[in-house]
Amino acid sequence: MQTQLIIRVDADLKNKVSQLAAAEGKNLSETMRELMIQYVRDRDRKGYIMALWDELGKEARARGFAEQEIDSIIQQVRKENAQSRS
């Protein structure tokens, strides 16, 4: 469900953003939604990490790895990385 958000901005800024959005074939609302989504993505580290883990899990399952194998693979990679830093 979408909700309405009312913000106050300088008229010149609104006009510039509207013009740039129109040049991309978008309206102001679409552009502001995209900017807000990107803002959250850039700052929501937990969400980013969880999405990354989900993606890695999907890839591991697609390659046929069992969940039990994944833990041992992670431990092995960590061990190798630690040895290479020493």
Secondary structure in CASP SS format (residue, H / E / C, confidence):
PFRMAT SS
TARGET T0000
AUTHOR 0000-0000-0000
METHOD secondary structure of the structure
MODEL  1
M C 1.00
Q C 1.00
T C 1.00
Q C 1.00
L C 1.00
I C 1.00
I C 1.00
R C 1.00
V C 1.00
D C 1.00
A H 1.00
D H 1.00
L H 1.00
K H 1.00
N H 1.00
K H 1.00
V H 1.00
S H 1.00
Q H 1.00
L H 1.00
A H 1.00
A H 1.00
A H 1.00
E C 1.00
G C 1.00
K C 1.00
N C 1.00
L H 1.00
S H 1.00
E H 1.00
T H 1.00
M H 1.00
R H 1.00
E H 1.00
L H 1.00
M H 1.00
I H 1.00
Q H 1.00
Y H 1.00
V H 1.00
R H 1.00
D H 1.00
R H 1.00
D C 1.00
R H 1.00
K H 1.00
G H 1.00
Y H 1.00
I H 1.00
M H 1.00
A H 1.00
L H 1.00
W H 1.00
D H 1.00
E H 1.00
L H 1.00
G H 1.00
K H 1.00
E H 1.00
A H 1.00
R H 1.00
A H 1.00
R C 1.00
G C 1.00
F C 1.00
A C 1.00
E H 1.00
Q H 1.00
E H 1.00
I H 1.00
D H 1.00
S H 1.00
I H 1.00
I H 1.00
Q H 1.00
Q H 1.00
V H 1.00
R H 1.00
K H 1.00
E H 1.00
N H 1.00
A H 1.00
Q H 1.00
S H 1.00
R H 1.00
S C 1.00
END
